[in-house]
Amino acid sequence: MGGRRRSAADADAHGRQLARKVGEEIRGARLAAGLSQRAVARAAKISQPRLSHIERGLTACSSFAELSVVARTVGLRLTLACHPVGDALRDSAQRRLIEALVARAHPGVRWRVEVPIPLPGDLRAVDAVLVAGGIDIAVEAWTRLDDLQAQLRSSQLKRRDIGARRLVLLVADTPHNRRVISAASLTLAATMPLQTRAVLAALGSGRDPGGDGVVVLRIPPA
C-alpha cells in the first residue's frame, strides 16, 4: 500500500500545483486587462474573497464550472485534459495481458512497459515496446474496446511518435471485444492486416511480424 499512498500524495501535490498555476494565470490576465478583483468577482457572480482564494491557488473546493467562468471573465478559456502515466489501479489487467503476450514470445525478444513518448511536455506512454528481429514493436493493450476507431487512431499516433516500425493492438479475449473486432473487420484488414496466429508465430520465433496486427488473448487470473 506504500506505493499507492505515495501516488496519492504525488497526485495531491500535482493538483495543488495546477491550482496555483491556474490562479496565477487568472491574476495575470486580470492585471493585464486593468480589472480590479471587485469588478471580476461581480462579473463572475462570486465574492471578492473567493476570487482572491482562486488567484492564490486555494481552489480545492472550486468546481471546474466556477473556474471556467472566472477565466472567461478575464479573457481566458479553461481547458482540462488527462494523460496516462502508468501504474494506475486500472493497469493490473493490462499488465497481465501484456505479460501473457510476452510469455508467448521467444526468450530473445526484449520488452519494456510504460515507455514514455520522447517529446517535450508529452505525458503519453506506450503500454509496451517489444524488440524482435531488430524491429521496435509498439504494443497497446486494451481490456475493453469502446470506440475502436478512436482507440486505433490513438495507438497509431503513439506508434508514430515513439518511432516504432510495427504496431500490435493487444485485446482481451471477451465476447464483447470479439463482436467489436468482427464488426470492424474490413477497417482492420486494411490497417492491421495480421491476426493473432501470425503475430504470435513471428514473436515466438523472435522474428519481425512484417506488419501491424491485432492479437486477442485471454487475461490470466490475478
C-alpha positions in Angstrom: 0.0 0.0 0.0 3.0 2.3 0.4 3.2 2.8 -3.4 -0.4 3.8 -3.5 -0.1 6.3 -0.7 2.9 7.8 -2.5 0.9 8.0 -5.7 -2.0 9.7 -3.9 0.4 12.2 -2.3 2.0 12.9 -5.6 -1.4 13.4 -7.2 -2.4 15.8 -4.4 0.7 17.8 -4.8 0.2 17.9 -8.6 -3.4 19.1 -8.1 -2.2 21.9 -5.8 0.4 22.9 -8.4 -2.2 23.1 -11.1 -4.5 25.2 -8.9 -1.6 27.7 -8.3 -0.8 27.8 -12.0 -4.5 28.5 -12.9 -4.7 31.1 -10.2 -1.5 32.9 -11.4 -2.8 32.9 -15.0 -6.2 34.3 -14.0 -4.5 37.0 -11.8 -2.0 37.9 -14.6 -4.8 38.2 -17.2 -6.9 40.4 -14.8 -4.0 42.7 -14.2 -3.1 42.9 -17.9 -6.7 43.9 -18.6 -6.6 46.6 -15.9 -9.5 45.0 -14.0 -10.0 45.0 -10.2 -10.8 41.9 -8.2 -14.1 43.5 -7.3 -15.1 44.0 -11.0 -14.1 40.5 -11.9 -15.8 38.9 -8.9 -19.0 40.9 -9.7 -19.0 39.8 -13.3 -18.3 36.1 -12.3 -21.0 36.3 -9.6 -18.7 35.3 -6.8 -17.4 37.2 -3.8 -14.1 39.1 -3.9 -12.6 36.9 -1.1 -13.5 33.9 -3.2 -11.7 35.3 -6.2 -8.7 36.1 -4.0 -8.5 32.5 -3.0 -8.7 31.4 -6.6 -5.9 33.7 -7.6 -3.7 32.3 -4.8 -4.4 28.7 -5.9 -6.6 27.9 -2.9 -9.2 26.3 -5.1 -9.6 22.8 -3.7 -13.3 23.3 -3.4 -13.8 25.1 -6.7 -15.8 23.5 -9.5 -14.4 23.4 -13.0 -17.5 25.4 -14.0 -16.6 28.2 -11.5 -13.0 28.3 -12.7 -14.2 28.4 -16.3 -16.5 31.4 -15.6 -13.7 33.3 -13.8 -11.2 32.5 -16.6 -13.6 33.6 -19.3 -14.3 36.9 -17.4 -10.6 37.9 -17.7 -10.4 36.7 -21.4 -9.1 33.1 -20.8 -10.5 29.7 -21.7 -10.0 27.0 -19.1 -9.0 23.6 -20.6 -8.7 20.2 -19.0 -7.0 17.0 -20.2 -6.0 13.7 -18.6 -2.9 11.7 -19.7 -1.9 8.2 -18.7 1.1 7.9 -16.5 1.1 4.2 -15.8 0.8 2.2 -12.6 -2.8 3.2 -12.1 -5.1 0.8 -10.4 -6.8 0.0 -13.7 -3.5 -1.2 -15.1 -3.4 -4.5 -13.4 -5.4 -6.4 -16.0 -3.5 -4.6 -18.8 -0.2 -5.6 -17.3 -1.3 -9.3 -17.1 -2.4 -9.1 -20.7 1.0 -7.8 -21.8 2.7 -10.5 -19.7 0.6 -13.1 -21.5 1.9 -11.8 -24.8 5.5 -11.8 -23.7 5.1 -15.3 -22.4 4.4 -16.4 -26.0 7.4 -14.6 -27.4 10.9 -16.0 -27.9 13.3 -15.5 -24.9 15.4 -13.3 -27.1 12.6 -10.8 -27.6 13.3 -7.8 -25.4 10.5 -5.8 -23.9 9.7 -2.7 -21.7 6.4 -1.5 -20.3 5.0 2.1 -20.0 7.5 3.6 -22.4 7.2 7.4 -22.5 6.8 9.3 -25.7 10.1 11.1 -26.2 8.6 14.6 -27.0 9.0 17.6 -24.7 5.9 18.0 -22.5 4.2 14.9 -23.8 2.8 12.8 -21.0 1.7 9.9 -23.1 3.3 6.4 -22.9 3.1 3.3 -25.0 1.9 0.3 -23.0 4.8 -1.8 -24.1 7.6 -1.9 -26.7 9.0 -5.2 -27.9 12.1 -5.6 -29.9 12.0 -8.6 -32.3 14.3 -9.2 -35.3 15.8 -5.8 -34.6 12.4 -4.1 -35.1 10.6 -2.0 -32.4 7.0 -3.1 -32.0 4.6 -0.8 -30.1 2.0 -2.7 -28.2 -1.2 -1.0 -27.0 -3.2 -3.2 -24.6 -7.0 -2.8 -24.4 -9.1 -4.7 -21.9 -12.3 -3.3 -23.4 -12.9 -1.9 -26.9 -15.4 1.0 -26.8 -14.7 3.4 -29.7 -12.4 1.2 -31.8 -11.6 3.9 -34.4 -10.6 6.3 -31.7 -8.6 3.7 -29.9 -6.8 2.6 -33.1 -6.1 6.2 -34.0 -4.6 6.9 -30.6 -2.4 3.8 -30.8 -1.2 4.7 -34.3 -0.2 8.2 -33.2 1.7 6.7 -30.3 3.5 4.3 -32.6 4.4 7.2 -34.9 5.6 9.5 -32.1 7.7 6.8 -30.4 9.3 5.8 -33.7 8.2 2.1 -33.7 8.1 0.2 -37.0 5.2 -2.0 -36.1 2.0 -1.7 -34.0 0.2 -4.5 -32.2 -3.2 -4.0 -30.7 -3.4 -6.4 -27.8 -7.0 -7.0 -26.9 -8.6 -9.0 -24.1 -10.5 -12.1 -25.3 -14.0 -11.3 -24.3 -17.3 -11.8 -26.2 -17.8 -8.0 -26.4 -14.4 -7.3 -27.8 -14.7 -10.1 -30.4 -18.0 -8.6 -31.5 -16.4 -5.2 -31.9 -13.5 -6.7 -33.9 -15.8 -8.6 -36.1 -17.9 -5.5 -36.9 -14.8 -3.6 -37.9 -13.1 -6.4 -39.8 -12.9 -4.5 -43.1 -11.3 -1.5 -41.5 -8.9 -3.6 -39.5 -7.9 -5.7 -42.6 -6.8 -2.5 -44.3 -4.7 -1.1 -41.4 -3.9 -4.0 -39.2 -3.7 -7.0 -41.6 -2.1 -9.6 -39.3 -4.2 -11.6 -36.9 -3.3 -13.4 -33.7 -1.8 -16.6 -35.1 0.5 -14.8 -37.5 1.8 -12.3 -34.9 2.3 -14.9 -32.2 4.2 -17.2 -34.7 6.6 -14.4 -35.5 7.2 -13.4 -31.9 7.5 -17.0 -30.9 10.5 -17.4 -33.2 11.9 -13.9 -32.4 11.1 -12.5 -35.9 9.7 -9.2 -37.1 5.9 -9.9 -37.8 6.3 -8.0 -41.0 3.3 -5.8 -40.5 0.8 -4.4 -38.0 -1.8 -6.7 -36.4 -4.4 -7.5 -33.7 -3.7 -10.1 -31.1 -6.6 -11.4 -29.0 -5.6 -13.2 -25.7 -7.2 -14.2 -22.5 -6.3 -12.2 -19.4 -4.6 -14.5 -16.9 -6.2 -14.5 -13.5 -4.6 -12.3 -10.9 
